[in-house]
Amino acid sequence: MENTYENIPKEKFEFADSRDMSHDKKLETKAVGYFQDAFRRFCKNKGSIVGAVIIILLVLYAVIAPFCTPYAVSYNDTYYRYTLPKNELFANTTFWDGCEPRTLNKQTFDYYYYMGEETGHNAVKNQEYTVDNEMYTFRLDSYHSMGCVYLRINEEAYKSIQQYQDETGIQVIYPTIPLTSRPSSSAARNDANYYYRTRVRNGGTEIVYDKNGDIIPVYSTRLATEEATDGYTSRVRIEGEDGFLEDGEVTYYNYARRTDTGYEVRVNYYEYYIYNHTYVLQDGITKPSFLFGTTELGQDIFTCLASGARFSFIFAIIVAAVNLVVGAIYGSIEGYYGGKVDIVMERVADILAAVPSVIVITLLKLHMQGSSTILILFLAFFLTGWIGMAHTTRMQFYRYKNQEYVLAARTLGAKDRRIIWKHIFPNALGTLVTSCALIIPSMIYSEVNLSYLGIISLSSGDLTSVGTLLANGQPFLTSYPHIIAFPSVFLALLLLSFNLFGNGLRDAFNPSLRGSED
Amino acid sequence: MYMFKYILKRIGLMIFTFCVIMFMCFVLIKLLPIPISSGLGTDRELIEANLRARGYYDPIMVQLFSYLKRIFTEGDFGIGVNMPGYVNQPVWDAFVSRLPPTVLINVYSTIIGVPIGLGLGIFAALKKNKWQDQVISTLVMLLIAVPSIVYAFLIQYVFCFKLQLFPLMMETGTDYFSPEMFVSMLPAVFSLCLGSIAGYARFTRAELTEVLTSEFMLLARTKGLTRGQATLRHALRNAMVPIFPAILSEFVAVLSGSMIIENIFSIPGVGRLYLTSITVVDYDFFLLLSGFYTLVGLLAGIIVDISYGFIDPRIRMGAR
C-alpha cells in the first residue's frame, strides 16, 4: 500500500459528528440539585426520618383530634374531675381502664361497694376485691366513684327525665332519702350515696350494719293508698313499678323531694350524664369516656392537649415565618454592605439579643394590658427571635460575597439587589430552613415555660396551651399524675422528634458533609 | 497588650449594651402608673408618702438621676410596693437574702454536673462508635431534647413521691448548710445538672473525637507515648480549649439559676422573687432583678470570649 499523497483527497474525510464520540456525550445520569441532594441525604439518616414521622403524627393528632372528639376545650363537668384515662378497648383489663388500685378499711370500702349494690354501676370494678388483714384491696372506677348525687331541678326537667326513663327503660332517678335519715354531719349530709343508716362516730360518718352485717336502707316510702304528703312525691317514677310489699301493704318509694323551686332528686350521676348529653344537650357525647382523663376542672385532656398543640404549631410556624423574612432581609443588608452599616446594625441586634425574653414579655404585658395575650406573645417572640436568623444570614453573606462568581456577576453589571437575592441568598437558604425547623420547638418550649410560670395566660374559653395544662396540673402531681403526664409526654416527644429532625436537616443541608456519612 | 485592648473593648461594649438595655427598661417602666395593691395589712397612704418622698412622681429624667444617685451613694435600689413580705423594705436586702439558695443549688449542680459530663464525654470519645458510645450518645440526646420541666416533674414524682427519698419541696428556713436542707435541695440539683451533664458530654465528645483524629496525635504515638499518655497530655489539653470557657461561663450563670426549677421545687431563690415581682407588679424589684439577669447573661457571654484568648495562645496571637 502506498499512501503517498500530496494532499489528502477529499473522499478520505468524514464528518466527525457521524462517528461515535464518547467525550461529547450527554451525561446519562440526572443532574441533582441542591435541595434534591439534601433531601436524598436526609432520607438516608434513619434518626431524622423517625423524627419526621413522629412530628407528622403529632401534627395529625393536633389537627384531627379536635374534630374527632365530641368534647370541646370549654367543656367541663364538675363531677367528672380528675377522671382517670380510659380506653374502651381496655375496659376489661387492669390497664387504661379508668380505675386505680385502692386499699381501704371496711367502712370506706363499703361506701364504694354499696354504690354498686344499689344501682348496678360499680364503683368497685366488677365488685371484685380481696381482703387482707381487714383491709380491702380493689380497683376503684373513677367513672362511677361519685355514685349518686342530689340534683335540684325544675318540674320540666323532672318530667323530661321521667320521659327518658320510660323510653329507654334505664333508671336515672333513685328513691330519695328523707331529710331525717340523712347523715347528720354536715360533710356527709349532701352525699347522696348514704342511702342506708349511718351514725356519727369520731366526727366521721359511719355505716350502721344489721345483725347479718348488711346495710339498712332508709329510703323514703309511702303507702300506695296515701297521697303524697310531706313534700315527697312518687308520682313520677319508672312506669309499671307497682311498689313492694311492706308489712302486708303495697308501698311506693318516694323519688323526689319538693323544694321551693322544684324537685330535689337523687340521680345516679353516670346515667344522668348520659341522659343529659344524649337527650337534652344532644352534643354528640354518648357516655363519659376520656381517653387521657380529665383535668382538675373536668376538662377532657385529649381535646385540650390537641387544641393546645394545634395553637402552638400554628403560632410557632407563623412566628418562624415572620422571623425568617425579617431576619433574612436584615442579615442580607448587614452582610452584603458590611462596614459601618454592619457595625451599627450589629450593635442594635446585639443589644436586642442581650435582653432576657422575660423582660421583653413583661414590659409588653404591662404596656399592652388591653390587647390579647396572643398578640403580646407574638411580639415578644418576634422581637427576640429574628436576631438568630439575621445572624445566620449575615454569616452566609460574609462567606460568599467575595467569591469569584459574585465578582463575575458584578462585572457583568448585576445590581446589588440581584446579587443579594439571586446569587448569595440561595446559599443561605439551607441553613435558614434548618434554623426554622429548630426555632419551632424552641418557641413551643418557651411558650410552655412562660405559661407554666404564669407570666402569660393563654387559657380562655376555647383556647388553651400545653404550658397551661402543665401549670394547672402540677399541684396534683402526686394525687393525679395523669393530668400532667400526657402533656409532659407530648412535649418531650415533640421536642425530641424536632431535635432529631433538625439535626438531620442540618447535616443534609451541609454540602461539606457529603459522602462522609457513608 | 493586644489582649488587654481586646478585653477593654469587650468590657466597654458590654457596659454600653447594659446601659442601653437598662435605660430602655427604666423609661418603659416609669411610663406606667405605679400600682399599689390595697390588700390587707398594707398601708396605702404610708407607701404613697414614701414613694412621693423618693420622687417617684417626678418627671422620668429627674427620676433617673435620683435613682442612679441613690444607687451609687447609698446602694439603695428602691423599696418594695406590692411584694408580699417586703412592702416598704429595701429591695436590695430582699434580693441578697434570696441569693444563697439559688447560688447553692447551682453550685452543687455544677460540681456534680461538670465532672460527670466531662467523664462521659471523654469515655464516649475514646469508645467512639462502640456500644458504650451509642448508649451515652442516645442518653445525651434524650436529655438535651427533653425539656427540663418534664424531667423535673419525673424526678419529683418518682424520687420524691413514689420512693420518698427526698421531700417534695425544699425545707424552709435559712440554715442552708444543714444536712436536711442539703437533702431537700438534691431533687432540684439533679433536675438542673442533668441538662448540663448532657451538654458537657456532647460537647466534650465532639471536641475530643476531632482532636483524637488529628495528626499530632499520630506523631505522639509514633514517639512512643501510650494511648493513655497521648490522650491525657495532648488530646485532652487541646480539647479543653473550647470546653473550659463554657465551664467558666456556667459558673457565672449559676447566679441566675432556673426559674422553672425554682418554681417546681418551691425554692425561695432569686428566680421566684423575680416571678413574684412580675405577677404582683412591683417595679423596683423588677428593675433590680432585670438588671441582674441582663448583667449575668452579658458576663457569661464575655467570659467565654475573653477566656478563649487566655487559654489558647493561637487566638491571642490572632487578635492582632
Interface residues (C-beta under 8 A of the other chain):
Chain A: D350 I351 A354 V355 P356 V358 I359 T362 L363 L366 H367 Y445 V448 N449 Y452 L453 G454 I455 L470 Q474 L477 T478 P481 I484 S488 L491 A492 L495 L496 F498 N499 L500
Chain B: L13 T17 F18 V20 I21 C25 L28 I29 L31 L32 M141 L142 I144 A145 V146 P147 I149 V150 F153 L154 Q156 Y157 F161 L168 M259 I260 N263 I264 Y274 L275 I278 T279 V281 F286 S290 Y293 T294 G297 L298 G301
